[in-house]
């Protein structure tokens, strides 16, 4: 694997900076769940802080905090904690798509595993098997790792869009299910395909991402209009997910996290020791499960992740307490989307009447819960 694949990680300012806890948890999840990871080259691209032009959304942390995080990255790199990792520090805000493009410029291997900084691996994944499948079947151009979004994927498309998914294919022992959208969540792709197809057919501007430009604006309309030719048109894109029937990746939502005031006993966060799976990887509570009948989502989760060195932002913490009946109800703007648990409009999953409360979670750990929904 070390001769054929580079792991590309993207990061940008988030509320938990200057703490490197999220980055360390990600690299620890690699070490725990990717055989051969220790020899695999990596590129870590750190987006810039200052915008090239005036305006835009405010950053999620101060410039001082982000510079402190970048100093931590340099220290972890210098001490070998990140392994054979090349660090790219961008001078100004690029956004995910352009930052990824800069990283691909220095990738020398045939394949890339692309991972944003707030995703974790939670199941063992044989990347060599994925590359073998792509070698064997030239129509497979991208393999996404399974998340909540693709649990019960066929039902989701049938209920929400009245689309019958083309059949899965078995390749080198892998079940590959057609995915009708390009998600930015962790995926394996040939670097050349990324450069010459994904980013060329749907160029990204500052602050933009392939999920929107290539997935939503380029790929999805063509598949939606394909009708009876869906299977044929999908082959032109060749995007599949590796269907193992369970979550392989888990989303922490970095914009909702802050650095914990106190680190759990035995945590390796902040030290120069190599990430230890036991000390750094998130501890997951809860389970993914099917939605109630009639919901447009095919799967839902009540997930809590305990990550050493991280806690929920104060506002999110208060909303969870309110949802659990342990604090005043939050009077935020009306929720306009659909609940990820029941599929109905008008409330989020945190305030869903069908939301189960996991028994046995210690009260002192509630502030470090991170609820997943991707």
N, C-alpha and C positions, 0 to 999 in steps of 0.2 A: 504493500500500500504506500510506503514512504516514497517510492519512485513514481507513483502515478497520480497521487491526490494531494492537494493543499487544502487545509482548513482555513477559510477566510472568515474572520470575525469583525463585525462592525460595531462601533460604539460612538456615543455622543453624550452631551451633557444631560444628567438626570439628577433628581433630588438627593440621592444617596451619596453623590460625590462630595468630598474627595475620597471617600472610602472605596477601596477596590474589591469589596466583598462580593458584589455581583459577578465581576469578572473572574474572581477566584472560584466561585461556585460553578460557573460555566466550565472552566478548564478542569475542575475536579470531576464534573459529570462526563467530560470527554475521557478522562483517565479511567473512570469507573466503567464506562459502557462502550468504548471503542477499542477493540483489540488492535494492537499495533500503534496506538496513538503516540506512544513515547518517541517513535521515530518519524512521525509525520510532520512535514513542514507546515508552518502556519504563517498567516499574515493577519496582523491586527491593525485595522485602519481606524484612526481616531479623528472624527470630524472636527472642524474648526469651531471656534466659539463666536467670533465676530462675523456678522453678516456683510457680504460684499456691498450691499446697498442699504439705505435706511428703511425702516419699517420691518414688518414680519412679526411673528409671535415672539414673546419674550422667552429666553432660555429657562430651563427648569432648575438651574442652579446658578450661583454667582460665577463670574469669571475666575475669581480667586479659588473657589472650590474646584472648578474644572481643571485649572492649572495644577492644583494639588493632586488631583487624580492622575493627570498626565505624568507628574513627578513619580507617583507610585508605580505607574506602568513602566517607566524607565528603570526604576529600582528593581521591580520584579523581573524585567527583561535582563538586566545586568547580572542578577544573581542566578539566572538560569531557571527561575521558577516557572516561566512560561514555555520553557523548552526551546526548540529551534524555531523561534518566532521572529519575524521581521515586523517592526512597528513603523507605521506610517502616520505622521502627525500632519494634518492638513491645516493650512494657515487661516482659512476662512470657512464659513458654513457652506457645505456642499449639499447636504441631505443624503439620505440613504443611497439613492440610485447613483449619483455622481461619485460618492465615496466608494461604493462598490466598484465602479468603473476604474477608479484610480488603483484599487487593490488588484484588479484583474490585469492591469498593465505590468505588474511585477511577478505575476504567477507564471511559473515555468512548467508546471505539470499539466497533464492532459485533463484531469478532472479537478473539480472543486467541490467541497462541502461548504455551503454558505450558511452562516449562522449569525443572527442578530444577538446583541449582548444580553437580552433578557429571556432567552430560551434555554432550557436545560434538557439534556438527555436523561430519560428515566428508565429506559430499557436497553439491554445490550443490542448493538447494531453492527452487523458485519458489512462494512463498506466494500470489502473485496467482492462479496457476493453481488452487491448492487452494480459495481463496475463490470463484473462478468456478465450480468444480465444485459447491460448496455452494449457490451462487446458483441453479444450473441444476437441481439435484436436491434437492428439499426433504426427501427421506428421509435425506440424508446430514447428520448432526448433529455428527459429530466425525470428524476425519481424523488418525490417529496416523502419525508418521514411522516408517519401517521400521528395526527393530533386529534383533539376533540372534533374539529371541523369535519374530518373524514371518517369518523365512526358513524356507521349507518348512512354513508354518503348517498347511496342509491335512493334511499327513502327520502332524504332531504330534497333531492332534485325532483323526485316524483311529486311530492306534496307541495313544494313551493313553486316549482316552475313547470310542472307537468311534462318533465323530460325523462325518458327512459335511458338510463346510462348504457353505453355500449358494454359488451361483455369484458370481464377481466381476462388477462392472459397469464399463463404460467411460463415463466422464463427462468431457467437455471434454479428451479426450486423456489422462486419468489412468486407470490401472487401480486400482480401489478394491475391496479384498477385505474381506468381512465379518469383523469382529473380535468374538469372543464374550466379551470381557472388557474392562473399563475399566482401562487401565494409567495410572499416573501419569507415565510417561515422556513425552517431548515430544509435544505434540499441538495441533491447531488446532480451535477450537470457538467458537461464538457465546457472547459473555459472558452474554447473557440466558439461554441454555440452561443454562449452568453455574449461574447464580444460582437459576433457577426450576425446574430439573429435577434436576440432579445433586446439588447441595448441599441441596435441599429434600426430595427423596425419600429421601435417606440422610444426615441431619445428622451432622456430625462433632463429636466432643468433643475435649478437650485431648489432644494426642498422636496423634490418629487421622488417616486419610487417605482420599480418595475411592476409591483402588484397593481398599481393604478394605471400606469402608462401602457404596459404590455398586457397585463391580465384583464383589467376592467375596460380599457378603451380600445384595445386592439384584438385580443383573443376572444373574449366573452361575446361581443356582438356577432362575430363570425360564426361561432358555435351555436349561438341562440337562433340564428337565421338559417342554420343548416337543414333543419327539418329531418326528412328521411335520410339525408346524407351525413348525419352527425358522425357516425363512425369514420367515414371517409375523411371528413374535414378535420376531425380530431387527430388523425394520423399525421396531418401536416404539422401539428404542434408537438405531438409526442410527449405530452405531460402526463405522468402517472403518479400515483402514490403507492407505496409499499404497504399492502394491506396485511397486517398481522392481527387485526381484531382487537387491538389495545393501543393505548397511548404510548408512543415512543418518545415524544417530546412534550414539554410542559412550558406554558407561558407564564412568566412572573410579572409582566407589565411594569417595566422599569420606571415609568413615569409616576407610578403610585408608591414607590418605595423610598424610604429614608434610611439613613444609617442608624442602627440601634445604639442606644445610649450605653448599654452594657453588653459585652460579648458573652455567649454561653461558655461555661467552663470547658476547657480543652479545645476551644476553637483555634484554628490555624490562621484565621484572618488577621492580617497585619504583620505576620511573621514572614521570614524568608524561606520557610520550609516549603517543599513542593506540596501542592494541594493534595490533601488526603480525603478520599471519598467519605470516610467515616466522620471527619471533622467539618467538612465544608459543604458537601452536597445536601440539597434540600431534603427535608423529611416530609413526605406527603401524607396527608390524612384525607379520608373521604374516598369516593369512588366515582368513576364515570358510569352513567346509567342511561337507559332509554327514557325519552320524554313521555309525557302523558299522551294519550291518543289525540290526534288533531293538531298537535304542535307542529310548527313547520320545521323545527330542528329535529334531527334524528337522534341526537345524543345530548346529554347535559351533564354537568358536573357540579358537585359541591366539594370543592377542593381547598384544602388549607396547606400551605407550604411553610415550613419553619426553616429559615435560611440563616445560618450563623452570620451575625453582623448586620442584618437587615430587619426592618420593621415597616409596617404600612405607614403611609403619610397620615397625618393627624385627621384630615377630613375623611379619608377612607375608613380609618379606624372607627370614627364616630358613626359612620353609616352602618358598619357591620354591627356595632353595639346596638344601634336603634333597631336593626332588622332582627336581632336576637332578643329584643324586648328588654335590653339592659341599659337603655339610655333614651333621651328624648328623640323623637322622630325628626329627621333632617328635612328642612323645607327648601329643597333645591329646585332648580328649574324642572318643569315637567319632562319626564322621560318619554322620548318619542319613538324609541325602538321597540323591539320585541324581547320579551323575557327569554333568556337562554334555557330556563328550566321548563316552563309550561308552554312557551311559544306565543303567549298572548301579548298584545300591545298595552302600553300604559304604565308598566312598572319594570324595574330592573330585577335581575335574579336575586339581589340582596334583599329585596322587599317582596319577593314572591311568596304567596301564602302556601305554596307547595314545597317551599324550600326546607329540606330537612336540616336539623341542627345535629352535627356529629356528636354523639355522646362521648364523654371521657376526655375531651380536650381540656387540659389544665387552664384555668382562667388567666394565669400569668403569661401563657403563651399566646393568648388571643391577639395581642398587639403585634405579633409577628406573623399573623396569618396573611397569606396572599391568595386571593381567590382567582382561579383560572377561568377563562372563557374563550379559548381559541382552539 
